[in-house]
């Protein structure tokens, strides 16, 4: 899944994961959990990519690996063409350029810190030179908290949920990052505020050239904000591509199921049975086959791939094109 330029074709990504594996030890001798299982994912400069999937599919583990918060068991991460190093000094420099925006602003902000101190915290940790007050003022203004001085001495409990999320975003912006990783950035907000925060992220992309990886379970959110979408299931990217193609012509049965339950979807709702399998016990064959409506309905059998669905694991998406689908049925020429 590679970043593209509409006029010049593929371009070098800003952030790239290649063959990334993240595992966690099992409890009491259980097998390791394969949280991220061979992922290729790119984010281009000035691009917003939405990483979508159910809870437990590995989205947050992948985001943490991309941020350098966990070291992968295999594969690697590159930023601006340079492999990520896990030494303390290298990680500190990297995290100035790549900032995290968490889901719950109340949990992200120290209740004893004023807004000014919350935004200035990163500047102090990284010992940034220059005028601190000026940097804090500019970050708050860019995050839509105006006039900034009005918020300097306020505490998190004195702010609305939307204002707290803007403070968190301002704290990230104060360091002048090139990319932010936003983990469910509007999940805890009222519906009336979500659109404002999404519009802010779009404005930051347009004004600053800021890239973003937005982690979400909501394909509707992806439609409103993303340039490209990557759909994740049980540690793998199963479909990826430009937002228009993914959301208007989804190919993978899992993507179709996620889209079908959106309120505005014209598709017949598909209710997935059961929960995603335990990542310590990933089933043989296609890891989605036990929940796949295409296999259950006989459509996979009609194009001659049902046996492969049950016996062969999902093919891994390659990073040589703008996207693709990892599904025996969707890739079958007899389906078309």
NORGI-V540221 format. One record per residue. N is the residue number from 1. RES is the residue in one small letter. PHI is phi in whole degrees, 0 to 359 (none if undefined). PSI is psi in whole degrees, -180 to 180 (none if undefined). D_FIRST is the distance of its C-alpha to the first C-alpha in Angstrom with 1 decimal. Layout:
BEGIN
N/RES/PHI/PSI/D_FIRST
N/RES/PHI/PSI/D_FIRST
END
This chain:
BEGIN
1/x/none/105/0.0
2/x/245/149/3.8
3/x/292/147/7.0
4/x/228/157/9.4
5/x/245/129/13.2
6/x/302/-27/15.1
7/x/258/-24/17.7
8/x/244/2/16.4
9/x/78/-159/13.1
10/x/300/140/10.2
11/x/234/161/11.5
12/x/294/131/11.5
13/x/288/156/9.8
14/x/284/-48/12.7
15/x/238/136/11.5
16/x/216/134/9.3
17/x/249/136/9.8
18/x/229/119/10.0
19/x/55/39/11.8
20/x/281/130/13.3
21/x/236/131/16.4
22/x/233/124/18.8
23/x/235/155/22.2
24/x/230/140/25.4
25/x/296/142/28.8
26/x/285/157/30.5
27/x/276/139/33.8
28/x/52/47/37.1
29/x/81/5/35.7
30/x/291/159/33.0
31/x/299/160/29.8
32/x/294/150/27.0
33/x/271/123/24.6
34/x/267/81/21.0
35/x/291/-40/19.4
36/x/233/124/15.9
37/x/231/66/15.5
38/x/88/58/12.9
39/x/259/134/9.8
40/x/248/127/6.7
41/x/206/132/5.6
42/x/239/149/5.9
43/x/230/123/8.7
44/x/274/166/10.4
45/x/296/133/14.2
46/x/68/24/15.9
47/x/240/146/13.0
48/x/249/122/13.3
49/x/246/131/10.6
50/x/261/127/12.4
51/x/257/114/12.0
52/x/240/144/14.3
53/x/169/168/16.6
54/x/294/163/20.2
55/x/301/137/22.2
56/x/88/3/21.9
57/x/276/-10/18.4
58/x/109/5/17.4
59/x/301/-49/15.9
60/x/291/-37/18.6
61/x/298/-40/18.6
62/x/295/-44/14.9
63/x/299/-42/15.9
64/x/295/-36/19.0
65/x/292/-40/17.4
66/x/294/-29/15.2
67/x/276/-7/18.6
68/x/81/14/20.4
69/x/280/-24/22.7
70/x/229/144/22.2
71/x/269/128/21.6
72/x/293/152/19.2
73/x/286/-27/21.0
74/x/202/165/18.5
75/x/78/-174/15.4
76/x/203/169/15.1
77/x/238/135/14.0
78/x/238/147/14.3
79/x/229/123/15.4
80/x/55/37/16.2
81/x/84/-1/15.8
82/x/248/127/18.3
83/x/301/140/17.9
84/x/289/129/19.1
85/x/258/146/22.7
86/x/255/16/24.5
87/x/289/153/27.9
88/x/301/-44/29.5
89/x/292/-42/29.9
90/x/294/-41/26.3
91/x/294/-38/25.0
92/x/297/-43/27.4
93/x/295/-40/26.3
94/x/296/-43/22.6
95/x/287/-12/23.5
96/x/286/-32/25.3
97/x/272/-22/22.1
98/x/233/112/19.9
99/x/249/150/22.0
100/x/258/135/22.0
101/x/242/117/23.4
102/x/273/165/24.7
103/x/294/-46/25.4
104/x/256/103/29.2
105/x/296/-29/30.8
106/x/296/-39/34.1
107/x/282/-20/32.9
108/x/277/-22/31.2
109/x/254/134/34.4
110/x/288/120/37.5
111/x/297/-16/40.3
112/x/268/-5/42.7
113/x/262/139/40.8
114/x/289/167/41.3
115/x/302/-43/38.5
116/x/302/-49/39.2
117/x/294/-35/39.0
118/x/296/-43/35.8
119/x/286/-33/34.1
120/x/280/-12/35.9
121/x/303/-48/35.0
122/x/297/-39/31.9
123/x/299/-39/33.7
124/x/286/-40/36.5
125/x/298/-42/34.4
126/x/271/2/32.7
127/x/51/50/36.1
128/x/289/137/34.8
129/x/283/178/37.5
130/x/93/-173/38.7
131/x/273/111/40.2
132/x/297/-46/38.9
133/x/300/-40/40.5
134/x/295/-42/38.9
135/x/294/-41/35.4
136/x/295/-43/36.0
137/x/300/-46/37.5
138/x/294/-41/34.6
139/x/295/-43/32.0
140/x/296/-40/33.9
141/x/295/-43/34.4
142/x/295/-30/30.7
143/x/278/1/30.1
144/x/89/17/32.7
145/x/257/96/35.7
146/x/231/143/38.5
147/x/290/140/40.9
148/x/303/-39/39.3
149/x/300/-26/42.8
150/x/296/-24/43.6
151/x/258/-8/41.1
152/x/308/-48/41.9
153/x/259/12/44.5
154/x/273/155/43.1
155/x/252/158/41.9
156/x/308/-38/39.0
157/x/291/-14/41.5
158/x/270/0/42.7
159/x/250/157/39.4
160/x/284/168/37.7
161/x/301/-43/34.4
162/x/296/-39/32.6
163/x/293/-38/34.5
164/x/296/-40/33.6
165/x/295/-35/29.9
166/x/294/-35/30.4
167/x/296/-43/32.3
168/x/299/-44/29.4
169/x/295/-40/27.1
170/x/298/-39/29.8
171/x/299/-37/30.0
172/x/290/-43/26.4
173/x/293/-28/27.0
174/x/302/-28/30.1
175/x/272/-2/28.3
176/x/65/47/26.4
177/x/289/161/22.9
178/x/265/-20/19.8
179/x/212/142/17.6
180/x/241/146/18.7
181/x/251/113/17.5
182/x/252/111/19.4
183/x/266/106/20.1
184/x/48/60/21.6
185/x/292/-16/23.1
186/x/236/9/25.4
187/x/297/-32/26.0
188/x/267/5/29.5
189/x/258/155/30.6
190/x/296/152/32.7
191/x/303/-35/31.1
192/x/292/-22/33.0
193/x/264/-24/31.4
194/x/302/-45/27.8
195/x/299/-35/27.4
196/x/294/-41/29.0
197/x/290/-39/26.6
198/x/296/-42/23.5
199/x/298/-36/25.2
200/x/297/-45/25.8
201/x/297/-38/22.2
202/x/295/-41/21.5
203/x/294/-39/24.5
204/x/295/-37/23.5
205/x/298/-46/20.2
206/x/289/-39/22.4
207/x/276/-36/25.3
208/x/251/-9/23.8
209/x/69/24/20.3
210/x/287/131/19.3
211/x/271/158/15.7
212/x/209/141/15.3
213/x/250/115/13.5
214/x/255/116/15.6
215/x/268/125/16.2
216/x/204/156/18.1
217/x/265/-3/19.5
218/x/253/105/20.2
219/x/293/-26/18.0
220/x/297/-39/20.8
221/x/296/-42/20.1
222/x/301/-40/16.5
223/x/300/-36/18.0
224/x/278/-18/20.3
225/x/230/-26/18.1
226/x/270/150/14.4
227/x/274/-39/12.5
228/x/224/160/9.4
229/x/231/139/9.6
230/x/236/124/8.3
231/x/259/126/11.3
232/x/246/138/12.7
233/x/218/122/15.7
234/x/48/50/17.9
235/x/87/-3/15.6
236/x/236/149/12.6
237/x/279/118/9.5
238/x/259/-18/11.0
239/x/203/143/9.3
240/x/206/149/6.6
241/x/162/-175/7.1
242/x/302/145/9.9
243/x/302/-38/12.7
244/x/297/-43/15.2
245/x/289/-38/13.8
246/x/292/-41/13.0
247/x/270/-19/16.4
248/x/259/-23/18.5
249/x/218/63/17.4
250/x/294/143/15.8
251/x/254/-40/15.5
252/x/282/138/15.5
253/x/303/-31/19.1
254/x/291/-44/18.1
255/x/299/-42/16.3
256/x/300/-41/19.4
257/x/295/-42/21.7
258/x/297/-41/20.3
259/x/289/-33/20.6
260/x/295/-23/24.0
261/x/263/3/25.8
262/x/292/143/25.1
263/x/305/-35/28.5
264/x/267/3/27.6
265/x/288/135/25.7
266/x/278/-5/27.6
267/x/281/152/26.4
268/x/293/127/28.8
269/x/302/136/28.1
270/x/246/118/26.8
271/x/263/114/28.0
272/x/289/133/26.2
273/x/273/140/28.9
274/x/72/-179/29.2
275/x/258/159/27.0
276/x/304/144/23.8
277/x/300/159/25.1
278/x/296/128/26.1
279/x/293/-8/23.4
280/x/274/-11/26.3
281/x/223/60/26.9
282/x/293/126/23.7
283/x/292/158/25.1
284/x/290/164/25.0
285/x/75/-164/23.1
286/x/299/129/20.3
287/x/290/-9/20.3
288/x/261/-5/20.5
289/x/296/-31/23.3
290/x/291/-19/26.2
291/x/247/5/25.2
292/x/280/121/23.7
293/x/291/-28/25.7
294/x/291/-40/24.8
295/x/290/-42/26.2
296/x/294/-33/29.2
297/x/279/-13/30.1
298/x/94/-2/30.2
299/x/295/-38/27.5
300/x/294/-38/25.6
301/x/296/-37/29.0
302/x/293/-24/29.7
303/x/253/10/26.8
304/x/78/24/27.6
305/x/243/3/24.7
306/x/302/-42/26.5
307/x/296/-39/27.6
308/x/294/-39/24.1
309/x/301/-38/22.9
310/x/277/-21/25.8
311/x/250/-29/25.6
312/x/247/134/22.0
313/x/294/161/19.3
314/x/302/135/15.9
315/x/293/144/13.8
316/x/278/134/10.8
317/x/298/136/7.3
318/x/266/159/6.6
319/x/264/19/4.4
320/x/269/-6/6.6
321/x/225/-179/5.7
322/x/285/-8/5.0
323/x/170/-156/4.6
324/x/153/-174/7.5
325/x/222/141/10.2
326/x/250/81/11.9
327/x/203/127/15.5
328/x/299/-43/18.4
329/x/292/-47/20.1
330/x/295/-31/17.3
331/x/274/-4/16.5
332/x/289/126/20.3
333/x/294/-22/21.7
334/x/287/-15/24.9
335/x/284/-26/23.5
336/x/280/none/23.1
END
